[in-house]
Amino acid sequence: MIESVRIGRVFGRRRAEHAVLIASLMAGVPSAERTVEWLLALERAGADMLMVEVPFSDPTLGGAEAQAAAKQALGVGTDLARVFDIVAAVRSRSEIPIILRTYMNPMIRRGLPTFAVEAKEAGADAILTADLPAVEGHAVFRCLRAAGLVPVIPVAATSSPSRRRAALREACGFVLAVEAGGAADPSSLIRDLKALTDLPIALQPAEESPGLLAFAAGPADAVVIGPTLARFAGQDVAGRVGSVARELAGRTFSP
């Protein structure tokens, strides 16, 4: 099974302290150069991992803010090659784990083996394919692993038990628990997954509300902050991440 040394190192160091903070940002907003600056600033502000989002013309996840950010990135010519350049620029200056979040269409257009090799050479550690169900993704995940990349498998709160088991069979590195909007207790999803796997569980909240930190300090090993960073684009994205990191640092992880 493929494991990322960088990802494993972060979870090994942070789990005993507090939840790992994964900061997600759209590549190319407002430019490739500024994206590199902001990603490095997010690390300095306290992010433990970075999720670099590949802009796509027809996104189905992330809400209006993510859609607007993708449109802006595409408008300034951010294609997959430029995203790889951004990753490579960050990697040349940092050992922070980098996850690429994409959709299947850019991967297919590039050619799966080519995409995987180029992503790895740029310095990515893992790939999250937002619109690929685990039950249909075995060939893709195998291709990513062959290139030395960790496929990050999302598991939704609405997933059936059979789909959850299928996702966990493919998972390595960590599992992304995607909260359903309006869930009364999203931490119940994390506890259910922990009963099925020893892998760390990262929580993608439906809304980045103050309750996010309470969930992260509960059973989750990591928490993803993303949509609100799109809102802060052009302003103080590092300050937003820094405030979350400081609050998480004051809480202890409880298994």
Beta strands, then each sheet from edge to edge (+ up, - down):
strand 1: 20-26
strand 2: 49-53
strand 3: 98-102
strand 4: 126-129
strand 5: 150-156
strand 6: 175-178
strand 7: 201-204
strand 8: 222-225
sheet 1: 1+ 2+ 3+ 4+ 5+ 6+ 7+ 8+ 1+
end
